[in-house]
Amino acid sequence: MVTIKISPRNGLNAFVAFSLTAVLLVCGAANAQEIPISNTTFFMCQGFITDTGLSAGSYSPNEDVTMCVCPEDSAQFIRLEPSFVTLGAGDQLSIFDGCDLGGDALATWLGDNAAIELNQVAISSEPGGCLSVHFQSDEFDNGSFVLAANCN
């Protein structure tokens, strides 16, 4: 349990307390992280990989980002599946087996498709193995994506 003491100032303490309570109830109960895609390696077993605008915003034009996502426990497999994907024409989101783009392509979403299929799931090929998420946007459109991550 998190306790934060807020001192009254200009009558805002009730609003801040309500807002903080709402955030803790919504985010804290799920105990999941929302991680924006970045050029790094991240260890997780519960949470969400999002575009750089997070789940509430859009990504920017001209992005080229690769993130390696690994399970926290070396005996587990990491699994990524789309919760939400809307890509601008010419933009692409792909998941590869392993921590580089030379692994097998497990899932790809293209922004110029009429309907983006959300039934593609990517699972690492071995316990403790990682998945690479690669995202590229062109100079014109923007959109948003959220990938749910879990381990098994």
C-alpha positions as CSV (number, residue, x, y, z in Angstrom):
1,M,0.0,0.0,0.0
2,V,1.3,3.5,-0.9
3,T,0.5,6.4,1.4
4,I,1.1,9.9,0.2
5,K,0.3,12.9,2.4
6,I,-1.0,16.0,0.6
7,S,-1.0,19.3,2.3
8,P,-4.0,21.6,1.6
9,R,-3.2,24.4,-0.9
10,N,-5.6,26.5,-2.8
11,G,-8.4,24.0,-2.3
12,L,-6.7,21.5,-4.7
13,N,-6.1,18.7,-2.1
14,A,-9.4,17.0,-2.7
15,F,-8.9,17.0,-6.5
16,V,-5.3,15.7,-6.2
17,A,-6.3,13.1,-3.6
18,F,-9.2,11.9,-5.8
19,S,-7.0,11.9,-9.0
20,L,-4.2,10.0,-7.2
21,T,-6.7,7.5,-5.8
22,A,-8.1,6.9,-9.2
23,V,-4.7,6.4,-10.8
24,L,-3.7,3.9,-8.0
25,L,-6.9,2.0,-8.3
26,V,-6.8,1.8,-12.1
27,C,-3.0,1.2,-12.5
28,G,-2.0,-0.3,-9.2
29,A,-4.6,-3.0,-9.3
30,A,-3.4,-4.4,-12.5
31,N,0.2,-4.2,-11.4
32,A,1.3,-3.9,-15.0
33,Q,3.9,-1.6,-16.5
34,E,3.4,0.5,-19.6
35,I,6.8,0.7,-21.3
36,P,7.3,2.9,-24.4
37,I,9.3,1.2,-27.2
38,S,13.0,2.3,-27.1
39,N,16.4,1.1,-28.3
40,T,17.1,-1.0,-25.2
41,T,16.7,-4.4,-23.7
42,F,13.9,-4.8,-21.1
43,F,13.1,-7.7,-18.8
44,M,9.4,-8.1,-17.9
45,C,6.7,-10.7,-17.4
46,Q,3.6,-8.6,-17.1
47,G,2.9,-5.3,-18.8
48,F,2.5,-3.5,-22.1
49,I,4.9,-2.3,-24.8
50,T,3.5,0.8,-26.4
51,D,4.5,3.3,-29.1
52,T,6.5,6.3,-28.0
53,G,3.4,8.3,-27.4
54,L,2.3,5.7,-24.8
55,S,-1.3,4.2,-24.9
56,A,-2.9,7.7,-24.8
57,G,-0.9,9.3,-27.6
58,S,0.4,8.7,-31.0
59,Y,3.9,7.9,-32.3
60,S,5.8,10.5,-34.3
61,P,6.9,10.5,-38.0
62,N,10.3,9.1,-38.9
63,E,10.8,6.7,-36.0
64,D,13.0,3.6,-36.3
65,V,13.2,1.8,-33.0
66,T,14.1,-1.8,-31.9
67,M,13.5,-3.1,-28.4
68,C,14.6,-6.4,-27.0
69,V,12.0,-7.9,-24.6
70,C,13.1,-10.8,-22.3
71,P,11.4,-12.8,-19.5
72,E,12.4,-12.0,-16.0
73,D,12.9,-15.7,-15.2
74,S,15.3,-17.6,-17.5
75,A,13.0,-20.7,-17.2
76,Q,10.0,-18.8,-18.8
77,F,9.0,-17.9,-22.4
78,I,8.1,-14.3,-23.2
79,R,4.8,-13.8,-25.2
80,L,3.7,-10.6,-27.0
81,E,0.3,-10.1,-28.5
82,P,-1.4,-7.0,-29.8
83,S,-4.0,-5.3,-27.7
84,F,-4.4,-2.3,-30.1
85,V,-2.6,-1.5,-33.4
86,T,-3.4,1.4,-35.7
87,L,-0.6,2.3,-38.1
88,G,-0.4,5.0,-40.7
89,A,0.2,4.0,-44.4
90,G,3.8,3.1,-44.9
91,D,4.5,2.3,-41.2
92,Q,5.4,-1.2,-39.9
93,L,5.6,-3.1,-36.6
94,S,7.3,-6.5,-36.5
95,I,8.3,-9.0,-33.8
96,F,11.4,-11.3,-34.3
97,D,12.6,-14.3,-32.3
98,G,15.8,-13.3,-30.4
99,C,17.5,-10.1,-29.6
100,D,18.2,-9.0,-33.1
101,L,16.4,-8.6,-36.4
102,G,18.1,-11.6,-37.9
103,G,15.8,-14.0,-36.0
104,D,12.6,-15.5,-37.5
105,A,9.9,-12.9,-38.1
106,L,7.0,-14.0,-35.9
107,A,4.5,-11.2,-36.5
108,T,4.3,-8.2,-38.8
109,W,1.7,-5.5,-39.1
110,L,1.7,-3.0,-42.0
111,G,-0.1,0.3,-42.0
112,D,-1.2,0.1,-45.5
113,N,-3.4,-3.0,-44.8
114,A,-7.1,-2.3,-44.9
115,A,-7.7,-4.2,-41.7
116,I,-4.9,-5.0,-39.2
117,E,-5.2,-8.6,-37.9
118,L,-4.8,-8.7,-34.1
119,N,-4.7,-12.5,-33.9
120,Q,-0.9,-12.8,-34.4
121,V,1.0,-13.9,-31.2
122,A,4.7,-14.1,-30.8
123,I,6.3,-16.4,-28.3
124,S,10.1,-16.9,-27.7
125,S,11.4,-20.1,-29.2
126,E,13.2,-21.2,-26.0
127,P,13.0,-20.6,-22.2
128,G,14.8,-17.4,-21.3
129,G,14.7,-16.4,-25.0
130,C,13.9,-12.9,-26.0
131,L,11.8,-11.2,-28.7
132,S,12.7,-8.1,-30.7
133,V,10.1,-5.5,-31.4
134,H,10.9,-3.3,-34.4
135,F,8.9,-0.3,-35.4
136,Q,9.4,2.1,-38.3
137,S,7.2,5.1,-39.3
138,D,7.5,7.1,-42.4
139,E,7.4,10.9,-42.6
140,F,3.7,11.3,-43.1
141,D,1.3,9.5,-40.8
142,N,1.1,8.6,-37.2
143,G,-0.8,6.1,-35.2
144,S,-0.6,4.0,-32.0
145,F,0.0,0.4,-30.8
146,V,0.0,-1.5,-27.6
147,L,1.4,-5.0,-27.2
148,A,0.5,-7.1,-24.1
149,A,3.5,-9.0,-22.6
150,N,3.4,-12.0,-20.3
151,C,5.5,-15.0,-19.5
152,N,4.6,-18.7,-19.3
